[in-house]
Amino acid sequence: MIDNKTSSHWWKKLIEHFSEVGDTFEIRCWKEETDEIKQASLYGNPTEDKNEVSVKGVVTAELLSELLSDEPSDKSIYNKMTKYFTINVENDKCFLCSAHYGTEMYLERVSNADISFFKSVVKQYDDCFSVRIDK
């Protein structure tokens, strides 16, 4: 995303489409993001490495609801779509990576129908994104 005024509507539509209850997830936070780590830990098991905390688990209805309703207020550095620095979701349909607080999205192993869905979601924001599709 290259426009710092874009709403999170597009991000939520992609999260809703590409993730569902039962998928595996990983949420990565910087160690100093203690509130975010505490919240993510409600849904999975945290482990620390040098600079980050990784919380892994299975997507629940509660986690999905949180992701779809969250409106981060801290937008001083990033126009955050989510409070979590990185969210990875994997299922039999795709691998989704929401990086840099949702300002970068990566999708792997998606169908042509999913590519069409993605394009339809971001089309209204053509001037807000830099998009690259490899197939």
N, C-alpha and C positions, 0 to 999 in steps of 0.2 A: 504494500500500500504506500503510495507516495503523496497522499493528500491527508493532512492532519485534521481535517474537519469531517471526514467521512464517518457516518454512524456505524454502529455494530450490527445493523440489520443483516448485511451480507454474510458476516461471520457466523451469526446464529443460524442462518438458513443452511450454511455448509455443515456446521456441527450437527444440526438436526438431521440432515440428509445422510451424512457419512458415519454417524455413530449411533449406537443403540445400546440398550440395557444388555449386559452380558459380554460386551466387547472388553478386551484388555486395554488398560490405559497406563500411562506414565505421566506424571506431572512433575516438572523440574522447576525448582525455585532457587534463587540465590539464598545463601545461608542467613543473610540479614532480613529476609522477608518472613519474619516469624509468624505474623498473622496468617499469611497465605499458607505456610507450611502446616500450621495448626489446623486450618480449614481443610486442606487437601488430605491430611492424615485421618480425617473422619472417614475417608473412602478407601484407604489402602495403607500399606506398610512403608514407612519412611526409612531410607538409608542415606548416609552422608558420604560424600567424597570430598575432595579438597576444597571446592568452592560452592558446591551446590548440595541440595537435598533432593533426592528422587523419591517420589511416592508412587508405588505401583499397586494396581489392584484391578478390579472388574467394575465396569461402569454400572452404576445403580440408577434407579429412577431419580433419586435425590441428587446425585451428582449431575445428571443430565439436566434436571430442572434448574440447578444452580447455574450451570454454564449458560443456559438459555435465558436466564433472567438477570444475570449479573450485569451491572453497569459501573465499571471502575470509575472512581472520581479523580484519581491521580493521573493526569494526562500531561504533566509538565515536560516529560522527556519523550514519551510515546503517546500516540492517540490509542490508548489501550482498548482492545476489544474484550480482554479478559484480564483478571488480576494475576494470572499464572504466566510466568515467563515462557514456559514450553509445555504444551500438551500433545502427547502422542496417543493415538487411538489406533488399534489394529483389530481387524475382523476378517471374515472370509471374503469381503467385498473390496477392501482397500487398506492402505496404511495412510493415515492422516497425521500431519505434523503442523501444529499451530505454534509458530515461533515468535520471539520478540513481542510477547503480549498480544499475539494474534495479528500483528501487522505483516507477517509473512506466513503464507500457507503453502504446504507441500502435500501433494496427493500422489500416491504410487499405487500401481496395480488397479487402475480404475477402468471401467467399461466405457465404450463409446457413448452409451446413454448417460453415464455419469459425467463425462466430459461435456456433453451437451447441457446437462443440468448446471454444471459449474459456469459455463459460458453464459447461460441465461441469467444466472444470479449476478454475475459481475458486469454484465453488459451495460446496465444503467449507470455504472461507475467507471466507464471507459477511461475517463481522464484522471481517475484516482489511483489506478493500478499500473504496474508493469507486469504483464502476463507472458509467461512462456509455457507452451505446451509441447512436450515431447511424446511421441507415440511410436 
